[in-house]
Amino acid sequence: MKFFILFFIFITSIFAHDLDVVEKYFVDTNNSLNIQEIMKHKDDFIPIKEYNLGIIKSSVWIKIDLKNNTKQNLKKRINNKMAGINLIDVFLVKDNQITKTYKLGNLREHNKRENDFRISYFDIELQPLQKVEIFIKQKTYGTMEIRWNIVNIKDFETYYFLQGLIYAFFTGILLVMIVLGFTLYFIFKKKHFLIYSLFTLSVGIFQLTIAGFLYQLGIPLDLNKFFTFFIPAFAMILFGLFPLYFFNIQKNEFKITQIIIKISIILLTIFAFTQFFYRIYPDVFYFSKFYVLIIFLLMFTILIFSIRMFLLKKDGSIFYLLANIVYFFFGVLYILVAFGILKYEGFLYYFISIGAIGQDMVLAIGLIYSVYVMRERNEKNIELLGEYSKLSFIGQTMVNISHQWKEPINNIYSSITYIEAAREFKDKNIDTIIDNNLKIIKETTSYLKETALGQLHFYKEEKNIEEVEFCEEINYVIRLMEKEFIKKDIKISFDCNDKLKIKIEKNYFLNVLMILFENSLKAFERRKIKNPKIGIFVKEIENKLEIIFEDNAGGVSKDFIEKIFEKDFSESSSTGIGLYLAKEIVSQKLNGQITAENKNEGLSFKIVI
């Protein structure tokens, strides 16, 4: 019999717990009870079946009964893993007397709180076989998580040290993607790169806030609230705007989708700004329930839109679709946790971080792919630009040659007519007349030939950068258009160092110069300018060449000065392609810049190469 008794004691000792724990809770619907009143309502507490109560306005009291079953002192750390906007009061009770209180929660000023750690915790030490009651008053503006974990202090410190490393890793990845986005924005000036960077930055700040890291770092309480409620709304606004710029959606495209996105953005903006009134009406934070529904509507709309983009085979749509599938999945988990449907445990502690990192990484790949597509298109555009430039110059050259050849052709015709008349009337000096006029015809024909050959280098396929006498090349264009200048009484001023030499793809530069001349000629004619003037001034500044081209044709209105280099823009009835083409040639082919400003009585262009 003794053997069985000893065996029973041995078996029960194996399965015995060092600490007995009984957990119950009570909902104070009126938020009116204090600890003394609560201690009188112990029988109203009910066993905890669900630890996640969702978003509720009421205060919740948790009662934890502990008993040390061992013959030694036990020191435990009791903690709530949910770091959020909350107020927590802890009361240790022994023999119906309050022996210790703790002030916790991330909604409490740092100097009024027991500790500044990112989650709420307190330590308790139990004597052998000692019993203690713990009452915890909990009020939160987020998800009400009433699970309090009882662990060894060393295990707690190890766990949260590793958690800190995980978040540091997540933060590092986000920082890399933020820098990538800003870098791409400053290089390509595309808004979707900027939106991506700001969105990723907002998500990162929100993650560090709800995990309690920013509170632990000691940021002001108001700023912590701002990051918790305003920043995610701002992030979702950027989330809604991103596809409109990424896919370059026009106003008349996908109207229903655009309407839903814009309405969601307006509602999110309103929600975000209501948070500034929390001092007057603290319960404004509970509007987050409606905010969560708006987020779901926006995410669902964006997911459907991303599927449509994929079916339409838009560039980068596969990456955008994958990113939204990831984000939608984790977003739905967030909503289910917020409404208390899912337990906030296991991997769900990190689901927001996992979802954000997953989405941002896939989007980053999509952005890199879009850069690759832009580069491919840019290379094709450069090729087309060369052909367009050549065709443009051919047209302008034909006009100039027609002016240049008009008089020489008339001279040839006159010489032939003179010879025919001398022969018909049997002029006695016919031989002299024929010789003189043949000489004129030969000289004129040679001039025509020289003029034609002078243009051939513009239409060669090879594009060679060569050292040229820069001033002489500009003089060449001026001579080419000289007849036109004389006809319209345009005075040309040209100042350039004759010894100046530069390595350049001269055909492209001369094309730009022809475009600027043509722009001034049209302005003179359209506005009937008296005493028209064009000035060209070239000077060398360090290792750069500055060319100023200006006229007195009246300039451009202030409203349009920033638009004159845009494609299809024109103040007249012209195509509006000339100055756009000039800017593209200067930036793409000459590795320079061209700018314009109203100066004196006309428009002044500055080209820096």
Secondary structure as the mmCIF struct_conf table of DSSP 4:
data_model
#
loop_
_struct_conf.conf_type_id
_struct_conf.id
_struct_conf.beg_label_comp_id
_struct_conf.beg_label_asym_id
_struct_conf.beg_label_seq_id
_struct_conf.end_label_comp_id
_struct_conf.end_label_asym_id
_struct_conf.end_label_seq_id
HELX_RH_AL_P HELX_RH_AL_P1 LYS A 2 PHE A 15
BEND BEND1 ASP A 18 ASP A 18
STRN STRN1 LEU A 19 ASP A 28
TURN_TY1_P TURN_TY1_P1 THR A 29 ASN A 30
BEND BEND2 ASN A 31 ASN A 31
HELX_RH_AL_P HELX_RH_AL_P2 ILE A 35 MET A 39
TURN_TY1_P TURN_TY1_P2 LYS A 40 HIS A 41
HELX_RH_3T_P HELX_RH_3T_P1 LYS A 42 ASP A 44
STRN STRN2 ILE A 46 PRO A 47
BEND BEND3 LYS A 49 LYS A 49
BEND BEND4 TYR A 51 TYR A 51
STRN STRN3 ASN A 52 ASN A 52
BEND BEND5 ILE A 55 ILE A 55
BEND BEND6 LYS A 57 SER A 58
STRN STRN4 SER A 59 ASN A 68
BEND BEND7 THR A 70 GLN A 72
STRN STRN5 LEU A 74 ASN A 80
BEND BEND8 GLY A 84 ILE A 85
STRN STRN6 ASN A 86 LYS A 94
TURN_TY1_P TURN_TY1_P3 ASP A 95 ASN A 96
STRN STRN7 GLN A 97 LEU A 104
TURN_TY1_P TURN_TY1_P4 ASN A 106 LEU A 107
BEND BEND9 ARG A 108 ARG A 108
HELX_RH_3T_P HELX_RH_3T_P2 HIS A 110 LYS A 112
BEND BEND10 ARG A 113 GLU A 114
BEND BEND11 ARG A 118 ILE A 119
STRN STRN8 SER A 120 LEU A 126
TURN_TY1_P TURN_TY1_P5 PRO A 128 LEU A 129
STRN STRN9 LYS A 131 THR A 140
BEND BEND12 TYR A 141 GLY A 142
STRN STRN10 GLU A 145 GLU A 145
STRN STRN11 ASN A 149 VAL A 151
HELX_RH_AL_P HELX_RH_AL_P3 ILE A 153 PHE A 188
HELX_RH_AL_P HELX_RH_AL_P4 LYS A 191 ILE A 210
TURN_TY1_P TURN_TY1_P6 ALA A 211 GLY A 212
HELX_RH_AL_P HELX_RH_AL_P5 PHE A 213 GLN A 216
TURN_TY1_P TURN_TY1_P7 LEU A 217 GLY A 218
HELX_RH_AL_P HELX_RH_AL_P6 LEU A 221 PHE A 246
TURN_TY1_P TURN_TY1_P8 PHE A 247 ASN A 248
TURN_TY1_P TURN_TY1_P9 LYS A 251 ASN A 252
BEND BEND13 GLU A 253 PHE A 254
HELX_RH_AL_P HELX_RH_AL_P7 LYS A 255 THR A 274
HELX_RH_3T_P HELX_RH_3T_P3 GLN A 275 PHE A 277
TURN_TY1_P TURN_TY1_P10 TYR A 278 ILE A 280
HELX_RH_3T_P HELX_RH_3T_P4 PRO A 282 PHE A 287
HELX_RH_AL_P HELX_RH_AL_P8 SER A 288 LEU A 311
TURN_TY1_P TURN_TY1_P11 LEU A 312 LYS A 313
TURN_TY1_P TURN_TY1_P12 ASP A 315 GLY A 316
HELX_RH_AL_P HELX_RH_AL_P9 SER A 317 ALA A 338
TURN_TY1_P TURN_TY1_P13 PHE A 339 GLY A 340
BEND BEND14 ILE A 341 LEU A 342
BEND BEND15 TYR A 344 TYR A 344
HELX_RH_3T_P HELX_RH_3T_P5 GLY A 346 TYR A 350
HELX_RH_AL_P HELX_RH_AL_P10 PHE A 351 GLU A 424
TURN_TY1_P TURN_TY1_P14 PHE A 425 LYS A 426
TURN_TY1_P TURN_TY1_P15 LYS A 428 ASN A 429
HELX_RH_AL_P HELX_RH_AL_P11 ILE A 430 LEU A 456
HELX_RH_3T_P HELX_RH_3T_P6 HIS A 457 TYR A 459
BEND BEND16 GLU A 461 GLU A 461
STRN STRN12 GLU A 466 GLU A 469
HELX_RH_AL_P HELX_RH_AL_P12 PHE A 470 LEU A 480
TURN_TY1_P TURN_TY1_P16 MET A 481 MET A 481
HELX_RH_AL_P HELX_RH_AL_P13 GLU A 482 LYS A 487
TURN_TY1_P TURN_TY1_P17 LYS A 488 ASP A 489
STRN STRN13 LYS A 491 ASP A 495
TURN_TY1_P TURN_TY1_P18 ASP A 498 LYS A 499
STRN STRN14 LYS A 501 ILE A 504
HELX_RH_AL_P HELX_RH_AL_P14 LYS A 506 ARG A 527
TURN_TY1_P TURN_TY1_P19 LYS A 528 LYS A 528
BEND BEND17 LYS A 530 ASN A 531
STRN STRN15 LYS A 533 ILE A 541
TURN_TY1_P TURN_TY1_P20 GLU A 542 ASN A 543
STRN STRN16 LYS A 544 ASP A 551
BEND BEND18 ALA A 553 ALA A 553
TURN_TY1_P TURN_TY1_P21 LYS A 558 PHE A 565
BEND BEND19 GLU A 566 GLU A 566
TURN_TY1_P TURN_TY1_P22 LYS A 567 ASP A 568
BEND BEND20 GLU A 571 SER A 574
BEND BEND21 GLY A 576 GLY A 576
HELX_RH_AL_P HELX_RH_AL_P15 GLY A 578 GLU A 584
HELX_RH_PI_P HELX_RH_PI_P1 ILE A 585 LYS A 589
BEND BEND22 LEU A 590 ASN A 591
STRN STRN17 GLN A 593 LYS A 599
TURN_TY1_P TURN_TY1_P23 ASN A 600 GLU A 601
STRN STRN18 GLY A 602 VAL A 608
#
